[in-house]
Amino acid sequence: MNCSDCKEKLDRYLDRELSNTEMLELQLHLEGCPPCTDNYEFQASLKRLVKVCCEQDKAPDALREKLRQILT
Amino acid sequence: MAESPPQTAFAEEALTHLDTLYRGALRLTRDPDSAQDLVQEAYLRALRYQHSYQPGTNMKAWLFAIMRNLFWDRFKGSRKEDVSLDDVGEFVLYDKLRDEGAKPEADVLDKLAASEVVAAVEKLPPLHREVVLLGDVEGFSYRDAAQTLGVPIRTAMSRLHRARQQLQKSLYDYALESGIVRANGTKEVPNE
């Protein structure tokens, strides 16, 4: 695998959507390629950032209680 | 055919996904009151059609599909308009920061305000926003995201890829405007 292949498959690696073989190939490439490892770590951090920022909102307690009464 | 689960058990399980549905509704409607109305309507519809839910399958995805279908019905008149994203090309924030000498690139992420990250998500057209919510926020697999959205897996993957590019462009623009980075390199911004 070269850097171009790695870049092309990075999204699916981050999303855990590669086959086992592809995943191992990509991991091997990352182990020997600091620039691709930096890129991977950046993309992983960005994905975590989006998740953490968007997960801060919780359903209001009043809505939860209202739904509980309606549904049960 | 499997029997329908008791309503109470169904409701209890459904309510464990309330935060996910509310967050999704909030991001889609961008209004807390509308989000609550949408979520309530989604749960009522889920209760009405609980016989169509297969126990043991992904209830979160099932509920999210009901909610987002209602969103498109109520707020968009079922027209999933093909709102095109800005043509940002293959915009990769990491490459952009590296080219401009912003080292280490990850430090820039630490300086982005959470509200700006959420704003960047909310700026995406709804068809792209929802796939980011499913893939990046709720951790859906491509298959579950595609089923929830009623599209082929390749379409979900393509939308997610394009949405991420647009998201990264929006964050880069914000970083430039707020002085976190300069076009020719990083600018020192003290951490809070």
Chai-1 contact restraints between the chains, C-beta under 6 A:
chainA,res_idxA,chainB,res_idxB,connection_type,confidence,min_distance_angstrom,max_distance_angstrom,comment,restraint_id
A,E17,B,Y142,contact,1.0,0.0,6.0,A-B,restraint_1
A,N39,B,Y94,contact,1.0,0.0,6.0,A-B,restraint_2
A,F42,B,Y94,contact,1.0,0.0,6.0,A-B,restraint_3
A,F42,B,E105,contact,1.0,0.0,6.0,A-B,restraint_4
A,F42,B,A106,contact,1.0,0.0,6.0,A-B,restraint_5
A,S45,B,A106,contact,1.0,0.0,6.0,A-B,restraint_6
A,S45,B,L109,contact,1.0,0.0,6.0,A-B,restraint_7
A,K47,B,D136,contact,1.0,0.0,6.0,A-B,restraint_8
A,L49,B,L109,contact,1.0,0.0,6.0,A-B,restraint_9
A,V50,B,D136,contact,1.0,0.0,6.0,A-B,restraint_10
A,K51,B,D136,contact,1.0,0.0,6.0,A-B,restraint_11
A,K51,B,V137,contact,1.0,0.0,6.0,A-B,restraint_12
A,C53,B,A114,contact,1.0,0.0,6.0,A-B,restraint_13
A,C53,B,V117,contact,1.0,0.0,6.0,A-B,restraint_14
A,C53,B,V118,contact,1.0,0.0,6.0,A-B,restraint_15
A,C54,B,V118,contact,1.0,0.0,6.0,A-B,restraint_16
A,C54,B,V137,contact,1.0,0.0,6.0,A-B,restraint_17
A,D57,B,R23,contact,1.0,0.0,6.0,A-B,restraint_18
A,D57,B,L26,contact,1.0,0.0,6.0,A-B,restraint_19
A,K58,B,D19,contact,1.0,0.0,6.0,A-B,restraint_20
A,A59,B,L18,contact,1.0,0.0,6.0,A-B,restraint_21
A,A59,B,D19,contact,1.0,0.0,6.0,A-B,restraint_22
A,A59,B,Y22,contact,1.0,0.0,6.0,A-B,restraint_23
A,L63,B,Q36,contact,1.0,0.0,6.0,A-B,restraint_24
A,R64,B,L18,contact,1.0,0.0,6.0,A-B,restraint_25
A,L67,B,Y43,contact,1.0,0.0,6.0,A-B,restraint_26
A,L71,B,A11,contact,1.0,0.0,6.0,A-B,restraint_27
A,L71,B,L47,contact,1.0,0.0,6.0,A-B,restraint_28
A,T72,B,T8,contact,1.0,0.0,6.0,A-B,restraint_29
A,T72,B,A11,contact,1.0,0.0,6.0,A-B,restraint_30
